[in-house]
Amino acid sequence: MPGPYVFGRHQPASHTIIHVSDPHFLAAGARLAGRFDVEQTFSRTLEAIRAVHPSPAAIVITGDLTDLGEPDAYRRLRAAVGPVASELGAPVVWVAGNHDERPVLRRELLDVEATEEPVTGVWNLDGLRLIALDTSVPGWHHGDLDEGQLAWLADELRVPAPHGTLLAMHHPPIPSHLPLFDILELRHQDELAAVIRDTDVRGILAGHLHYSSHGTFAGVPVSVASATCYTMNVAKPARDVNGMDAAQAFALVHVHDDTITHTVVPVTQAETADIFSEAWLDRMAALSPSERMEAFSRKPGWRSAAD
């Protein structure tokens, strides 16, 4: 396939990251809450991931990998993601969430000692640094970062990376308009802000909310990926919001020299038009810039009021 096509001012992204969150797998493929078929939805998610980019820099899954921390649930998730990651040549970054259990996660996904140590890591993705933080608190659902993890992060950030740094964590350091998430928010946010402010951190990837959201923290953009298991029906008044088996999605993160974009990718089965086909792109590529503007930007039959 030819390409990538460049018709505008921006060159293609230097890095593309797949950002997935909250699969909430259960042992033996059980349905979440007895109703949500999380493995079936995750399978559709993986199909979409295969299609959207042939060679992403990484697949980042920002927590609540399982719902109850069961060993079999982690094994099932690893078996599902592994072949796709291998096919795409992309490392998988496993981030711990409040529904995860550190010892089991470490043993089943990372092949390391099963301890309560935070699940953290640093990846050099061709000059883009990705740092995974562990905001989970053993025995609790709220988020936190202790002094040790903050000191470790500060040390990692002392030397800038060529393309800057992305942080991946479960609990997002931005407010939610839903009252229940305020109870389970990330603690010690001021301390985290002091560590990352004026560093090369260019973005924060998070989950936890089960709906897509964006904000800023310490001057850094924050992108929350929607869940793949179920999502919060935020079309209702905030006090009445509950989960629904719809609107599951993941995010495409495109890293450019001057900006980073986050595109919500719906996991859905819907009939799609074929207007902008490969043949159409080929025709546009064969035209000069002015011819492309005339062919695609010009409104048919339009005349100014002065005409």
C-alpha positions in Angstrom: 0.0 0.0 0.0 1.5 3.4 -1.0 1.8 6.2 1.5 1.6 7.7 4.0 0.0 10.5 2.1 0.9 14.1 3.2 -1.6 16.7 1.9 -1.3 19.3 4.6 1.4 21.1 6.7 2.1 18.2 9.1 4.4 15.3 8.4 3.3 11.9 9.6 3.6 11.2 13.3 7.1 10.1 14.5 5.4 7.6 16.9 1.9 6.0 17.0 0.8 4.4 20.3 -2.3 2.3 20.9 -3.9 3.3 24.2 -6.3 0.8 25.7 -7.8 0.7 29.1 -9.9 -1.3 31.6 -10.5 -4.7 30.0 -11.5 -6.2 33.4 -10.9 -9.8 32.4 -12.3 -12.6 34.7 -11.2 -16.2 35.2 -12.8 -18.8 32.8 -14.1 -16.1 30.6 -16.9 -15.2 33.0 -19.1 -12.2 32.2 -18.5 -9.0 34.2 -21.3 -8.4 36.6 -23.0 -11.4 34.9 -23.8 -9.3 31.8 -20.8 -7.8 30.1 -18.9 -10.2 27.7 -15.6 -8.4 28.2 -13.6 -11.0 26.2 -15.8 -10.7 23.2 -15.6 -6.9 23.2 -11.8 -7.1 23.7 -11.5 -9.4 20.7 -13.3 -6.8 18.6 -10.9 -4.2 20.1 -7.9 -6.3 19.0 -9.3 -6.6 15.5 -9.5 -2.8 15.3 -6.0 -2.4 16.6 -4.7 -4.7 13.8 -6.4 -2.5 11.3 -5.6 1.1 12.4 -1.8 0.9 12.2 0.6 -1.7 10.9 3.5 -1.0 13.3 2.6 1.0 16.5 5.4 2.0 18.8 3.7 0.3 21.7 0.4 -1.0 23.0 -0.3 0.6 26.4 -3.1 -0.8 28.6 -3.7 1.6 31.5 -5.0 -0.6 34.2 -7.8 -2.7 35.6 -6.4 -5.5 33.4 -8.5 -7.9 35.4 -11.6 -7.4 37.6 -10.6 -9.6 40.6 -6.9 -10.1 40.1 -7.3 -13.8 39.3 -4.3 -15.7 37.8 -6.4 -17.2 35.0 -7.8 -13.8 34.1 -4.3 -12.5 33.6 -3.3 -15.5 31.6 -6.3 -15.1 29.4 -5.6 -11.5 28.8 -1.9 -12.2 28.0 -2.9 -15.0 25.5 -5.3 -12.5 23.8 -2.8 -9.6 23.5 0.4 -11.5 22.9 -0.2 -12.7 19.3 -1.4 -9.3 18.1 1.5 -7.5 19.7 3.9 -10.0 18.1 2.2 -9.6 14.7 2.6 -5.8 14.9 6.0 -5.9 16.5 4.9 -3.7 19.4 5.9 -4.0 23.1 3.0 -4.2 25.5 3.0 -1.9 28.5 0.9 -3.3 31.3 -0.2 -0.7 33.9 -1.7 -1.7 37.2 -5.1 -0.5 38.2 -7.2 -0.5 41.3 -8.9 -3.8 40.4 -5.5 -5.5 39.8 -3.4 -7.4 42.4 0.3 -6.6 42.1 1.8 -10.0 43.0 -0.4 -11.9 40.5 0.1 -9.3 37.8 3.9 -9.4 38.3 4.0 -13.2 38.1 1.5 -13.8 35.2 2.3 -10.8 32.9 5.8 -9.8 33.7 7.4 -13.1 34.7 9.0 -11.6 37.8 8.7 -12.2 41.5 5.2 -12.0 43.0 5.6 -9.1 45.4 3.6 -6.0 46.4 6.2 -3.7 44.8 4.8 -1.1 42.4 4.5 -2.2 38.8 6.6 0.5 37.1 8.9 0.6 34.0 10.6 2.8 31.4 10.5 2.2 27.7 12.7 3.9 25.1 10.5 3.9 22.0 13.0 5.2 19.4 13.6 8.3 21.4 10.2 8.7 22.9 10.3 7.8 26.6 7.3 6.0 28.1 7.1 5.7 31.9 4.5 3.5 33.6 3.5 4.5 37.1 1.6 2.4 39.6 -1.2 4.4 41.2 -2.9 1.3 42.7 -3.1 1.0 46.5 -3.1 -2.6 47.8 -6.5 -3.3 49.4 -8.1 -0.1 48.2 -9.7 1.4 45.1 -8.5 5.0 45.3 -5.2 6.0 43.7 -1.9 7.2 45.2 1.8 7.7 44.6 4.2 7.3 47.6 7.4 9.2 48.2 9.5 6.4 46.8 7.7 6.2 43.5 7.7 10.0 43.1 11.5 10.1 43.9 12.1 7.4 41.3 10.1 9.4 38.7 12.0 12.6 39.5 15.3 10.8 38.9 14.1 9.3 35.6 13.1 12.8 34.4 16.4 14.5 35.1 17.7 13.9 31.6 15.3 14.8 28.8 14.5 12.2 26.0 14.9 13.2 22.3 11.1 13.1 21.7 10.0 13.8 25.2 8.2 11.6 27.7 4.7 10.2 28.1 3.4 8.9 31.5 1.0 6.0 31.7 -1.0 5.5 34.9 -4.5 4.3 35.9 -6.0 7.0 38.0 -6.1 10.3 36.0 -4.9 13.5 37.7 -7.9 15.4 36.5 -11.4 15.9 38.0 -14.4 13.9 37.0 -17.9 15.4 36.9 -19.3 12.1 38.3 -19.4 12.2 42.2 -18.4 8.5 42.6 -15.0 9.0 40.9 -14.2 11.9 43.3 -14.1 9.3 46.1 -11.6 7.1 44.1 -9.4 9.9 42.8 -5.6 10.1 42.8 -4.1 11.3 46.1 -0.9 13.4 46.4 -1.5 15.2 43.1 0.3 18.3 44.2 3.4 16.3 44.8 3.2 14.7 41.4 2.7 18.1 39.8 5.9 19.3 41.5 7.8 16.4 40.0 6.7 16.7 36.4 6.3 20.5 36.0 9.0 22.0 33.7 10.2 18.6 32.6 10.0 17.0 29.2 6.7 15.2 30.0 4.4 15.9 27.0 1.4 13.9 27.9 -0.3 11.6 30.5 -2.3 8.5 29.4 -4.8 7.2 32.0 -8.0 5.1 32.4 -10.2 4.4 35.4 -13.2 6.5 34.4 -14.8 4.2 31.8 -15.4 7.2 29.5 -13.2 9.3 27.4 -12.0 12.6 28.9 -9.3 15.2 28.5 -7.8 17.9 30.6 -4.5 19.4 31.7 -2.4 18.7 34.8 0.7 20.8 35.8 0.5 22.2 32.2 0.6 18.7 30.7 -2.3 17.3 28.6 -4.1 14.3 30.1 -6.0 11.8 27.9 -8.3 9.2 29.5 -9.1 6.3 27.3 -12.6 4.8 27.5 -12.9 1.3 28.7 -13.2 -1.8 26.6 -15.4 -3.8 29.0 -18.3 -1.3 29.6 -18.6 2.5 29.7 -20.4 5.0 31.8 -23.6 6.4 30.2 -22.6 10.0 30.6 -25.7 11.1 28.6 -27.6 10.9 31.9 -27.5 13.4 34.8 -24.3 13.0 36.8 -26.1 11.5 39.8 -27.8 8.8 37.6 -24.8 7.7 35.6 -24.2 3.9 35.4 -22.5 1.4 33.1 -23.7 0.4 29.7 -22.7 -2.2 27.1 -22.0 0.4 24.4 -19.5 3.1 23.4 -16.4 0.9 24.1 -13.3 2.5 22.6 -9.5 2.8 22.6 -7.3 5.7 21.6 -4.7 6.3 18.9 -1.9 8.5 20.1 0.0 10.3 17.4 3.2 11.9 18.5 4.5 14.8 16.4 7.4 17.2 17.0 5.1 20.0 17.9 2.0 18.3 19.2 0.4 15.0 20.3 -3.1 14.1 19.2 -5.5 11.5 20.8 -8.1 10.0 18.6 -11.0 8.0 20.1 -11.5 4.8 18.1 -14.9 3.3 18.6 -15.1 -0.5 18.9 -18.3 -1.1 17.0 -19.7 -3.0 14.0 -21.3 -0.5 11.7 -21.7 -0.2 8.0 -19.1 2.2 6.6 -19.2 4.2 3.4 -16.4 3.8 0.9 -16.2 7.3 -0.6 -12.6 8.0 0.5 -11.1 4.9 -1.0 -7.5 4.0 -1.8 -8.2 4.9 -5.4 -9.5 8.3 -4.3 -6.3 9.0 -2.3 -4.3 8.0 -5.3 -6.2 10.5 -7.4 -5.6 13.2 -4.9 -1.9 12.4 -4.7 -1.5 12.7 -8.5 -2.8 16.3 -8.4 -0.9 19.5 -7.6 -1.6 21.3 -4.3 -3.7 23.9 -6.1 -5.6 21.2 -8.0 -6.3 19.3 -4.8 -7.7 22.5 -3.3 -10.0 23.0 -6.3 -11.1 19.4 -6.4 -11.8 18.9 -2.7 -12.0 22.2 -0.9 -14.0 24.2 -3.4 -17.8 24.2 -2.7 -19.7 23.2 -5.8 -21.6 26.1 -7.4 -20.5 28.6 -4.7 -20.3 32.3 -5.6 -19.4 35.2 -3.3 -22.0 37.8 -2.6 -20.0 40.2 -4.7 -20.4 38.1 -7.8 
